[in-house]
Amino acid sequence: MTIVWDQFTPVQALVGGVLIGLASALFLLGNGRIAGIAGIIASPLRAVMAGRTLTPEMPRLVFLTGLMVAPWLWRLFAPLPAVQVGVGPLAVIAAGLLVGVGVRMGNGCTSGHGVCGLSRFSVRSLANVIAFMAAGVVSVFVLRHLI
């Protein structure tokens, strides 16, 4: 592994981490719910599929809008990093489906467990974070060294 030091951005990483923490804390204080993206997306989708009004889902929709607008705001201050996908579309689809299955099995996503759950000292979140980090390490090792 090599680190490309001229692309190392500790200030941007720190600012991003602070903004994620702040947004998560504000969401928890304002709604009494953790800011797990899987749950935030699922709730409005369930409402739409059931034909219910989206009015109670407004805080979640505003949060999601913020996630989608953030890259355009960031571009006002710095260029976005280049996106490099080293696999084909079928592998991306398969990976997305596997992540979706993992989210359902783990009762939440990496943001919910990793950011919000760990900050609340949730043992269940710690077990999930250990599981998905281990799965990521094993996957990278297999793909980089065995295949």
Sequence and secondary structure as in RCSB ss.txt:
>XXXX:A:sequence
MTIVWDQFTPVQALVGGVLIGLASALFLLGNGRIAGIAGIIASPLRAVMAGRTLTPEMPRLVFLTGLMVAPWLWR
LFAPLPAVQVGVGPLAVIAAGLLVGVGVRMGNGCTSGHGVCGLSRFSVRSLANVIAFMAAGVVSVFVLRHLI
>XXXX:A:secstr
    GGG  HHHHHHHHHHHHHHHHHHHHHHSS   HHHHHHHHHHHHHHT  SGGGHHHHHHHHHHHHHHHHHT
TTS        S HHHHHHHHHHHHHHHHHTTS HIIIIIIIHHTT HHHHHHHHHHHHHHHHHHHIIIII 
